[in-house]
């Protein structure tokens, strides 16, 4: 079990959850409210369609050390 008990860990969990939601949007799943795509674009300033933004977001997560290894 992993415990997110610090602000940094909570933020990392939030960013990883956003990555999961964005991945689901790449295959066509939709959610109520604001889409993960619009949230990521707004917060990080990425441009493009959902697949391009997903790739940019994964690269960002790897760069800051939140995500390790390959994902697809």
C-alpha positions as CSV (number, residue, x, y, z in Angstrom):
1,X,0.0,0.0,0.0
2,X,1.2,3.5,-0.9
3,X,0.3,6.4,1.4
4,X,0.2,9.9,-0.1
5,X,0.8,11.9,3.1
6,X,2.7,14.9,1.9
7,X,1.7,17.7,-0.4
8,X,4.2,16.5,-3.0
9,X,2.9,12.9,-3.0
10,X,-0.7,14.1,-3.1
11,X,0.1,16.3,-6.2
12,X,2.0,13.4,-7.8
13,X,-1.0,11.1,-7.3
14,X,-3.3,13.8,-8.8
15,X,-1.0,14.1,-11.9
16,X,-0.9,10.3,-12.3
17,X,-4.7,10.2,-12.0
18,X,-5.0,12.9,-14.7
19,X,-2.7,10.8,-16.9
20,X,-5.0,7.8,-16.5
21,X,-8.1,9.9,-17.4
22,X,-6.3,11.3,-20.4
23,X,-5.3,7.8,-21.5
24,X,-9.0,6.8,-21.4
25,X,-9.9,9.8,-23.4
26,X,-7.5,8.7,-26.1
27,X,-9.6,5.6,-26.7
28,X,-12.9,7.5,-26.7
29,X,-14.1,7.4,-23.1
30,X,-15.8,10.5,-21.9
31,X,-16.5,11.9,-18.5
32,X,-18.8,14.4,-17.0
33,X,-17.6,17.9,-16.4
34,X,-14.3,19.2,-17.7
35,X,-12.3,16.8,-19.8
36,X,-8.8,15.7,-18.7
37,X,-7.6,17.0,-22.1
38,X,-8.8,20.5,-21.3
39,X,-7.4,20.4,-17.8
40,X,-3.9,19.3,-19.0
41,X,-3.9,21.9,-21.8
42,X,-4.9,24.6,-19.4
43,X,-2.4,23.8,-16.7
44,X,0.6,22.9,-18.9
45,X,0.0,24.9,-22.1
46,X,0.2,21.8,-24.4
47,X,-1.2,22.1,-27.9
48,X,-2.7,19.5,-30.2
49,X,-5.1,16.7,-30.2
50,X,-5.6,14.2,-27.4
51,X,-2.9,11.8,-28.6
52,X,-0.3,14.5,-29.0
53,X,-1.1,16.1,-25.6
54,X,-1.0,12.6,-24.0
55,X,2.5,12.0,-25.4
56,X,3.7,15.5,-24.3
57,X,2.2,14.9,-20.8
58,X,3.9,11.5,-20.4
59,X,7.2,13.1,-21.4
60,X,6.6,15.9,-18.9
61,X,5.9,13.4,-16.1
62,X,9.1,11.4,-16.9
63,X,11.1,14.7,-17.0
64,X,10.0,15.7,-13.5
65,X,10.5,12.2,-12.1
66,X,6.9,11.3,-11.4
67,X,6.8,8.6,-14.0
68,X,9.5,6.1,-14.6
69,X,9.7,3.5,-17.4
70,X,7.7,3.2,-20.6
71,X,4.0,3.6,-20.8
72,X,1.6,3.2,-23.7
